[in-house]
Amino acid sequence: MDGIYLIPANSKKSVLIFGMFRWIDIGIGVAGAAVSFILFTIFRPAVIWDVVLIMLPLFFCALLITPVPYQHNVLTFIRNVIDYFTNRRIYKWRGWCIADGDDDEY
C-alpha cells in the first residue's frame, strides 16, 4: 500500500473492557451496585417505592456509564459539556480576507 496505513474505526474498542467500558466505568457501576446492596441490607423494603428509592444509586450509576452516540458514555458527554462551557475558547484566525479594495476598511 506504499506506506499508507488504514486505521479501523473500532480500533479503540480493543483497549476497552467488553469493548465498551473503561476501568473507571466498571468502578462506578460496582460502586452503585454496592451502595444499593448495602441499602438493601440496612433497610427492609415494604412497598415498591422503597425498592425504587434503594435502587436509585444503581440506576444513576448505570445511566452514567450507558454508551451514547459520538461520545464514549454519558459521563464523558457531561464532562465535555462542562469543559465546553467553563473553559475559554480561543479561535485563532488562519487565513486571509479580501476587502472591497479600500485598505482603510479593516
N, C-alpha and C positions, 0 to 999 in steps of 0.2 A: 504494500500500500504506500510505498515511497515516503515513509516517515509520518504518515497521517494516522493518528490513533482515534478510535471512536470510543467514547465513554458511554456505557449503557445508562439509561435513565434510572434504573433501580440499583445503581452501584452503592448507594448509601445504605440500602436495606441489609446488606451482608454484615454490617457492623452492629446492627440493632438486634436486640433480643426478640425472638419470634418475628423478625423482620419489621417490627413497628415500635418497640419500646426501648428507651434508654434505661440505665440503672436508676436514675432519679425518678423516672416514671414508675418503675417497679416499687421503689421505696415509698412513693406517695400512695400507690394502691395498697400496699401492705399496711402502711400506717392507718389509712382509712378503715381497712378491714379490722385491724387490731383495736382501734378505738370503738368501733361498733360492737365487736365481740366483748370488750370489757364492759361496755354499757349494758349489753345483754346479760352479763353475769351479775352486774350490780342491781339493775332494775328488772323486775319480772313484768313483762308487758301484759296488761289485762285486756286492752282493746287494740284495734288495728292502728289507731293513731299513735299509740305508744310505740308500736313496731316501726312505723314510718319515721317518727322522731329519733328513735335509736339508730335507724339505718341512714339517717341524713349524712353523717361523716363519710360513709362508704359511697353513697350516691354522689356527693360533692367531689370526692377524690376520683371516682370513676368518670365524672364529667370532665375533670381537668385533664385526664390522660386519654380522652377519646380523640382519635385522629380526625382531622378536618382537611378539606382540600386546600392545596397550596401552602399549608403550614404543617409542622410536624404533629402537633396536637393543640388542644385548646389552651394549655398552659403557655406554649410557645407563642400562640396568637396574642394572648393577653400581654405577655412580655413585649412583643413587638409593638403593640398599640401604645403601651405605656412609654416605651422608648421613643416612639414617634412624637408623642405629644409633650414629653418632658425634655428632650434633647434639642439643642439648637441645630437648625438645618442651615447649612451654608451652601449656596448654589454658586459655583464658580462659572463665569461665562467663558466658554471656549468656542470661539467662532468669530465671525465678522458681521458687520451690519452695514447696509448701504442707506444713505440718506437720499433726499431728493436732488442733491447736487450742491446744496449750500453747506459749507463746512461749519457754519456758525450754529447749526441746529442741534448738534449734540455736543 
